Structures are given as structure tokens and as C-alpha cells.
Amino acid sequence: MPNMTPKKTPMPEQDPNVRNKNFEEVALGYTEEMAIEEAQRCLNCKNKPCVNGCPVGVRIPEFIQKVTQHDFAGAYQTIKMTNSLPAVCGRVCPQETQCEHNCVRGIKGEPVGIGRLERFVADWYMKNGEEKAEKVQPNGHKVAIVGAGPAGLTCAGDLAALGYSVTIFEALHTAGGVLMYGIPQFRLPKEIVQKEIASLEAKGVEIKTDMVIGKVLSVDELFEMGYEAVFIGTGAGLPNFMNIPGEGLVGTYSANEFLTRVNLMKAYLDEYDTPIIRPKNVAVVGGGNVAMDAARTAKRLGAENVYIVYRRAEEQMPARKEEIHHAKEEGIIFSLLHNPVAIHGDENGRVRAIECVEMELGEPDASGRRKPVEKKGSNFEIPVDCVVMAIGNSPNPLIRSTTEGLEANSHGCIIVNDETMATTRKGVYAAGDAVSGAATVILAMGGGKEAARSIDEYIQSK
């Protein structure tokens, strides 16, 4: 009999006043008993609406049924049929707008905790299972992957499973892309990311770091080296700014730089000599997940007051509700319906305050959200010694500016065929944030899977 409890099995977490002072993972994960209890809430629907909400098509009811049977290894293998990064997705996917959004149990209560169960299964297998790299017969074809983020890793894994010789070229010194430099340790432990990547390498995927394609090698040179197709998954790593006075002051960061220094360069650890300001009062501008990550990170670095400055109301925030909830629990101050107009410095050129204006919501804009309108004469200052701009990113122009025949739209995103992920350059495919602009990990993975299928069809038809 299914468990008809209307609410999810609670996830154990660190106390907010403890976790906001450390970088250890906030959510502690299910025990075996908790996982089985939650899995029994699944009705194993015949038409599987949850699967339709998953960008990579995880066989959700099937893996959950295996959890109810205590077959955690079998559940893991089921997930891995379509998802090469289950421990990552179980932590950072926006399940509430995807698989869980379609869950029938959500009609009269809370949906099944699909993400929590995926995380449990992946973590259990990392501790108790043995990843066996299947021997795949090489098919004699070579593919180059540019970028070792979610899209590139997924595309590489799927192609390697088909027998392709796959090489990933990564610009940074560590593979993982946004999983390593963008998402904080307390949300996604880097050890887990590295284990997921190691499992791909065990299948024969080669990863070359410190390789900036467009500088060290061009796309043309990759073809000359014998690669029959090139996949571009370079993400959206070019930060956006507001172009207001004072953005050049010492103490103003893009969220990219701030989080990279902390996450990838481990500025939060005393044994790492990574320069970063340890601020006392911080303003983070933006309302998305990156803004929540930056604010919560600043708090953990010892900041006394951390403000989220956002020009709309909380209901319009694009961040996950869970991230907003955790931020509030940890003492982050939400300065809503406020928009920065300038950053002011002291006599030494360092940030001393951010000047904002009050906003009110008007008619809906093109996105469907009510457009914020400035209240004239409502200027005020928030005393801060650090400002983090978390208002989005754009694709880096390096690849498209050094590759002939590769077209992009007005936002700098590479143009692709939506069904095949083929670019305007023959033999070149792309997916992830380089195509869509800043989006989610799982959508990038879905694009990487589609590109892998198309690359296989392209090469086999030659």
C-alpha cells in the first residue's frame, strides 16, 4: 500500500545559526528508513507525468519503486541510464518546477520528494557501491567537447557510451564548470562533483584542463587534429553589470568573481592564500539563485549584515523557494522593491555605501512580471563595504569571435537548431548556457544529451 501522508518526509538540516558560520552542506540527506518512507508515497502512475517534466528523462517511478524494495543499487543503475550526474541533480535541480511539478501527489498535498530520493540513491551508491566502467567497443571516431560543465560532461558521457573517443577541453584548471566555481560548497560539495567526473573518466573520457579554445587552439584546429565533430558547452561566464557610478570601486565584485574565489579557489579556507575581502556589511544585487548563493556565502565569511537588494517583490524572485527560505533562516536581510542607482566610495576608493531608490510594481512586462517603476525622490543609502552584482551572465564571445561560420543572436548566444543542437557551422554543435543564456544545470544536461544523439547521427551518416 502506498504511503498517503500528504507531506514529504522532512529532510534533516543543520541548524541555521550553526550552518551560517560554516561551509558544510546544509541538507544532511535521508537515512535508508526515511528514503523508503518517502518512496512509498509514489503512486507509480501508469502515464508517468513526472518523467515528462525531467529534461533528461530519468525513469522516476522505476527508480523509486526500487527504493521501496531496498534495492538502492538497482535504483542507482536506473537513474544512470539517462542521468550521468545524479548526485549533482539531486541537490541543485529545480525539481519544484520540473518533475515534482507534474507529480500527481502534489494536487492534494506535497509532491513526492523526487530530488531528495535521487540524492539519497546517488550518495548511497558512492558510499556502498562500486562504479564499474563498462568496456565499450571503440567505434573509431573522435569528438571534441569544449567546456567541462554540465552540458559538456553529459554530452561526453553519452558519446563515450556509444564508443566514441571523447576529449574535453576545459579552460580552467579544474573540470566541472559552474558546478565547481559557481555553486557553493554548502549546497553542492565539490568532492561529489569530482567523484561524478571521475566516473566519466573511468569510461574513457579524456579531460584536458587549462585549454582555452579560441586562444590555445581554435575550432578549426580541432577539426585538423582529426575530431569529426565539436560540441561547445562553454556556459555563460561573462558577468553583467548595471553600468551605474561606482562599479569600479574596490569592494565591488561580480557574483562570478566572488563565488569563484570562494568556491574554486577556496578563499574560505585559511590554508589557501586566495585574496578576497572579508566584508562586514554586504549588498548583493539580484533575486536569483546566484544572488542567494552570494549572500549566504558572504554571511559565512563573517559578514554581520547581508542585504539582498532586488527591484521587485519576493513573489517575482526567480530564485528557488527553498533557497529563499534558507537565506531567510540564516539571517539574510531582504531589501525588496529597491533598485541601486550608485555605489559610493570613501577617500581610499573603497565601497562605503550603495545608493538605492524605492520602486513600485506597475503593469506586467514582456516576461509577465509586473514592471518595477521608480518612485521619484525616494533615494536612500545602505552603508556597506562590499557590493556583489548578481544580475545575470552572458556567453563569453571568445568562441564565436574566433570560429568562422558560427552565428549568434543579439544576446551573444550561439544559434542552434532547437531539435538537433546543430549550429550554423557544419559539424559544430552547442548546448547549455552558451545557447540559452544563464539557465539551470539540468536544462544544460538535457541539451548535452540531445547534442550527443545528433552528433552520433551526423558522424554515422557521413
Residue, then its C-alpha position, 0 to 999 in steps of 0.5 A: m500500500p502506498n504511503m498517503t501522508p500528504k507531506k514529504t518526509p522532512m529532510p534533516e538540516q543543520d541548524p541555521n545559526v550553526r550552518n551560517k558560520n560554516f561551509e558544510e552542506v546544509a541538507l544532511g540527506y535521508t537515512e535508508e528508513m526515511a528514503i523508503e518512507e518517502a518512496q512509498r508515497c509514489l503512486n507509480c502512475k501508469n502515464k508517468p507525468c513526472v518523467n515528462g517534466c525531467p529534461v533528461g528523462v530519468r525513469i522516476p517511478e522505476f527508480i523509486q519503486k526500487v527504493t521501496q524494495h531496498d534495492f538502492a543499487g538497482a535504483y542507482q543503475t536506473i537513474k544512470m541510464t539517462n542521468s550521468l550526474p545524479a548526485v549533482c541533480g539531486r541537490v541543485c535541480p529545480q525539481e519544484t518546477q520540473c518533475e515534482h511539478n507534474c507529480v500527481r501527489g502534489i494536487k492534494g498535498e506535497p509532491v513526492g520528494i523526487g530530488r531528495l530520493e535521487r540524492f539519497v540513491a546517488d550518495w548511497y551508491m558512492k558510499n556502498g557501491e562500486e562504479k564499474a566502467e563498462k568496456v565499450q567497443p571503440n567505434g573509431h571516431k573522435v569528438a571534441i567537447v569544449g567546456a567541462g560543465p554540465a552540458g559538456l560532461t553529459c554530452a561526453g558521457d553519452l558519446a563515450a557510451l556509444g564508443y566514441s573517443v571523447t576529449i574535453f577541453e576545459a579552460l580552467h584548471t579544474a573540470g566541472g564548470v559552474l558546478m565547481y566555481g559557481i555553486p557553493q560548497f554548502r549546497l553542492p560539495k565539490e568532492i561529489v562533483q569530482k567523484e561524478i567526473a571521475s566516473l566519466e573518466a573511468k569510461g574513457v573520457e579524456i579531460k584536458t584542463d587549462m585549454v582555452i579554445g579560441k586562444v590555445l587552439s581554435v575550432d578549426e584546429l580541432f577539426e585538423m587534429g582529426y575530431e569529426a565533430v565539436f560540441i561547445g558547452t562553454g556556459a555563460g561566464l561573462p558577468n553583467f553589470m548595471n553600468i551605474p557610478g561606482e562599479g569600479l570601486v574596490g569592494t565591488y565584485s561580480a557574483n562570478e568573481f566572488l563565488t569563484r574565489v570562494n568556491l574554486m579557489k577556496a578563499y574560505l579556507d585559511e590554508y589557501d592564500t586566495p585574496i578576497i575581502r572579508p566584508k562586514n556589511v554586504a549588498v548583493v544585487g539580484g533575486g536569483n539563485v546566484a544572488m542567494d548563493a552570494a549572500r549566504t556565502a558572504k554571511r559565512l565569511g563573517a559578514e554581520n549584515v547581508y542585504i539582498v537588494y532586488r527591484r521587485a517583490e519576493e513573489q517575482m524572485p526567480a530564485r528557488k523557494e527553498e533557497i529563499h527560505h534558507a537565506k531567510e533562516e540564516g539571517i539574510i536581510f531582504s531589501l525588496l522593491h529597491n533598485p541601486v542607482a550608485i555605489h559610493g566610495d570613501e577617500n581610499g576608493r573603497v565601497r562605503a555605501i550603495e545608493c538605492v531608490e524605492m520602486e513600485l510594481g506597475e503593469p506586467d512586462a514582456s516576461g509577465r512580471r509586473k514592471p518595477v517603476e521608480k518612485k521619484g525622490s525616494n533615494f536612500e543609502i545602505p552603508v556597506d563595504c562590499v557590493v556583489m552584482a548578481i544580475g545575470n551572465s552572458p556567453n563569453p564571445l571568445i568562441r564565436s569571435t574566433t570560429e568562422g561560420l558560427e552565428a549568434n543572436s543579439h544576446g551573444c548566444i550561439i544559434v542552434n537548431d532547437e531539435t538537433m543542437a546543430t549550429t550554423r557551422k557544419g559539424v559544430y554543435a552547442a548546448g547549455d548556457a552558451v545557447s540559452g543564456a544563464a539557465t539551470v544545470i539540468l536544462a544544460m544536461g538535457g541539451g548535452k544529451e540531445a547534442a550527443r544523439s545528433i552528433d552520433e547521427y551526423i558522424q554515422s551518416k557521413 
